[in-house]
Amino acid sequence: TVLSLIYFLWTKWKSPILQQIHQYRFAKNKGCHQWKFIKVSSSYFCNHCKKEIQDGIMNGSYCLLCGIYAHNWCSRTTKLACKAVHFQHLSTRKHQWNEGNLPFETFCTVCHTFCGNPEFNFNGIKCIWCQKVSHKACIEKIPEECDGGEFGELIMKPSEIFYEKIATNIRKRISSVVSKSLEKVKMKKKSPAQLNPVDPKSQQLEDGSGSEKWTFKFDERASPLIVCVNSKAGGQKGEQILRSFYSYFNPLQVIDLVNEGIESLDKFRDLAKWRLIIAGGDGTVSWVLNYLSDSLKPKTYPEIALVPLGTGNDLSRVLGWGKTIAETEMQEVLKALNRQSTLTLLDRWKLTFTYTRPAKEWKGLRRQTVIKSTTETKFMHNYFGMGVDAKITGDFHSLRETYPSLFTSRFINKLFYSQVGTKELFMGACKNLQQKIRVFCEDKEVPLPYLEGLTIINIPSQVGGVDYWSNHLLGNEETENGFKKQSTCDMIIEVVGVRSVLHLGECIIGLDGGIRICQGKKISLKIGSESKVPMQIDGEPFIHQEGDVQIDIEFDSQIRMLKKVTNSATAIERKCYQVIDWAHHEGHITQVQAGLL
């Protein structure tokens, strides 16, 4: 009986499970359904057999790309088409209708009456491209050609995307893997200028059974939109936002960073002009920005907008995209891309860690002590923290990695953050930080007061909206101490400190500000070998190596970001930015001149 039960459960569940762990990255490119188990108990109907999915939890599935529902056994045999990534034989696009499973408050586009009532079953239909909703009786009054709906200009048309699969035999695959491994070893020894240039006509991606060649033929004035989503960010919200983007756009232009990997951006390297949305927390944003600058190195750097899905979302707050977002607000974000956004620049800072420590080495027959030095490079966009705030961030991340199922929402994340902060209040692991760190501003040492936390900041928001620099108290002119208001694109960085966890709490609730220490174009830090200081960069904690540490922080470059604004001068300001961008692109002005303008 037990064996029969196990066999029954395995035959019932194995196919959907295997479908969900299938090669996600390449199945999507082939136009296959991406099935996900239904996690909410509600009334759904199977689009394949037209019957109700009873007790929907784990008994039915929905396609993440096109939105159809099916029983687990029906999902294996359904012939219903998913969203097409590319079809080259058509110059126009027709509507692709899904039947039923519409929300109750849905109205028909033609007759403006309800068509989402579950009692109507499959009477209501919806186009998965333009989002138009209609009764079956009203469909004749809708134009046959699909225009993509309100955001049609942002959609990559399948007729503009050309895909070619290049098959290779077993011998070629093995030799290809060996040659690529040798190339990687050689590339590490070469400088960036010695590396082979990328073919500007197409980009090839390896999938293990051959290669994929993608070619895009857009209009010269087109600016295609690419979306990167961290589906694990924000508890359950990341997957909901991912599903919303899939419902609006071509599946190829939406990248799930968790399942597909950030390397999926490689196919867009040679686009002449494009825009990018990053949906995630500050850590996700920093990860994608570093990949763009260090690994991808696109032909043209995209204009980048943000969708806040993390806990702090500090960069999103500064750029006007908000501290959090709901699934219903996605339309407002997409509208703001063209109507309420303007181009701005974000400074990128290079952090060079130099570690010096004694080591034992044999010289002849004697073992002598020599001084060894190693270097590590990191990059910062928001802030670089040491001490109490980095310790709290590190403990929080360790807790989240150990018990990921507990962190299901932004509110619960903040509760755990408060718990870790309260623990640090009594532990006091970062006392007398000023005795462990020496700070140099433009090669001049700066005296430090009593500190438990030190933060190098590039934007006026940390720890979920805290303004450590107290910019509201500063005017446009310099103060008596020589401090001036912060800017994200002035090539100047600020250093602030906090006295304790209680002082940090006072800053969070707005009763106090941080201790201004210095402000300059170059900051250097020195930490002795006997000190172990917790550190974090853009919300991601890390542990530095042993030995004496010197950290040199210098300006690296500037990144093109989109800032959401609501004033009446937005259109004029955006035109001015476009003219400056055109002049820089054509070589009439330098990057430094463009930044100053």
Secondary structure, DSSP 8 states (H G I E B T S, - for coil): -HHHHHHHHHHHHHHHHHHHTS-HHHHHHTT---EEE--S---EE-TTT--EESS-TTTEEEETTT--EEETTGGGT-------S--TT-SS-B--EEES---TT-B-TTT-SB---GGGTTSEEEETTT--EEEGGGGGGS-SB---GGGGGGS--GGGEEEEEEE--HHHHHHHHHHHHHHHHHHHHS-GGGS----SS-EEEE-SSEEEEEEE---TT---EEEEE-TTTTTTHHHHHHHHHHHHS-GGGEEETTTT-GGGGGGGTT-SS-EEEEEE-HHHHHHHHHHIIIII--SS--EEEEEE-SSS-HHHHHTTS-S---GGGHHHHHHHHHHSEEEEEEEEEEEEEEEEEEEEEEETTEEEEEEEEEEEEEEESSEEEEEHHHHHHHHHHHHHHH-GGG--SHHHHHHHHHHHHHHHHHH-TTTTGGGTEEEEETTEEE---S-SEEEEESSS-BTTTB-TT-GGG--SS--TTS-----TTSS-EEEEEESSHHHHHHHHHTS---EEEEEESEEEEEE-TT----EEETTEEE---SSEEEEEEEEEEEEEEEEE--STTHHHHHHHHHHHHHHHHTTSS-HHHHHH-
